[in-house]
Amino acid sequence: CGCGSVSVEWMRAAPDALATGIDIRPERLEMARINAVQLGTPRLSLIAGRAPDALENLPSPDAVFIGGGLSDTVIATAHTALRPGGRLVANAVTLESETILAQAHAARGGELIRLSVARAEAVGPYRGWRTGMPVTQWSLMI
């Protein structure tokens, strides 16, 4: 769940949507709760736990976002749980997670992209581009 940004933005984009965030760190869940309330999505449900175990007994989702804790097991569990027509999206910033996404893409299809952002910053009296870490994203419609 992290700070809840993906869940909160999904709920803001679709006001009738429900979302559940899962995280093992209590401080992240509290930050997500605060962000949800401040940004107008107080119905964000939060679960303390680790995927895939914390996914048990949840209703079948229309969409799943995996931003951390990426593994083949988490992908398989999320893929199985999704309703027909559902969407699975996973982000990776490490080489290890990127490898998992490349393998999932090869096995299941979907779209694999790499996103990169650069910001203009001071370089002496001039400005230059400073790049952030690229994010590899895999998405799949079921």
N, C-alpha and C positions, 0 to 999 in steps of 0.2 A: 504494500500500500504506500509505503514511503510517506510523503506529506499529503497524499490524497489528490494530487493535482489531476491525474487522468480521470479518476472517478468523479471528482467535483466538476470538471469541465464537461464530461459526458452528461452528467445530470443537469448542468446549466443549459446545454444544447438541446436537451429533450426533457423539459420540466416534469413529465410524468414518469420518467425513468427511475428505476431503483438501481442501486449499486452496492456492492459489498467489497470492502477492502480488507485484505489479510496481511498481517505483519507479525513478526516475532518480537519486535522491539516496542515496549510500551510507550516510550517517548515519541516514536513515530506515529503510533495510533492516536496519541493525544494531540499531536500536531495536526494530523488529518482531521480529527474531530473539530478542533478550533477552526481550521481552514474551511471545513464544510459549513459550520455555523456562520462564520463571517462572510462567506461567499454565497449564502442563500440556498444551501443544499443540506439542511439539517437531517434529512432522512437517510444520509449515507450510513450504512450498516458497517460496523467494524468488528473484526474477529481477531483475537490474539491467537496466533498459531502459525504453522508452517505448511505450505502447499507441498505435496498434494493432500496430506492428511486433513488439513482444515477445510478442504473442499467437500468432504463427505457430508451428506444430509442437506446440502444446499440445493435449492431448486435449479433446474436446468437453465443456464443463462443464454441470452441472445448474443452476448459478446463477452470475450475474455481478453484482458490485457495482462501480459506478463512483463514486468519491468525488472524484477530481481528474482533470485532463487531459481533461475532458469535451469532446467534439466530435461532430459528425454522423458522422464516419468511425469513431470509437471505438464509438458506439452501433450503427452498421450492422454493424461487424465482430463485436461481441459478440452481436448479435441473430442473425446468420448462424451463429455458432459454437455457440450453445446447442442442446442436445438437445431433442427434442419434450417438452413438459411443463416445460421449464426456466423459470427466473425471472430477469428482469433488473431491477435496482434501481439508480437513479442519484440522487445528492444534489447540490444546488447551493446555494451561498450568495451568488454574485455575480449581478448582473442579466444579464450576458452568458450565464452558464451556465443561468440560469433561463429565458432565451429559448430556448435549445437544447432544454430539457426541455419547454417549452410546445409547441414545434414537433413534437417527437417524439410527444408525447401526441396532438396533433391528427392526425398522420399514422398512428400505429400503435395508438392506443387505450391501454388500461391505466388506471391510477389516478394522479392528480396531486394531491398534498396539500402543505400548508405546515405545518411544525411550529415551535412557538415555546415557549421555556421562560423562566420568570421565577423569580428567587430573592429571598427576603426578605433585605434588608440594612438596616443602620442608616441612618436619615435623622435626624440629630441624636439626640434622646433616644427617637425612635420607630423604626418599621420601615416600609419601603416596598418595592415590587416593582421590581427591576432586570431588564430583559429582555436576553436574549442575542440574537445574530443569528438570525433565522429561517432554517430550512432547508427548501428546496423539494425534495420527493422524488417521483420518478416510478417506478412499478413496473408490470411487464408480465409476464404469464404467456404463454409461447409455446405 
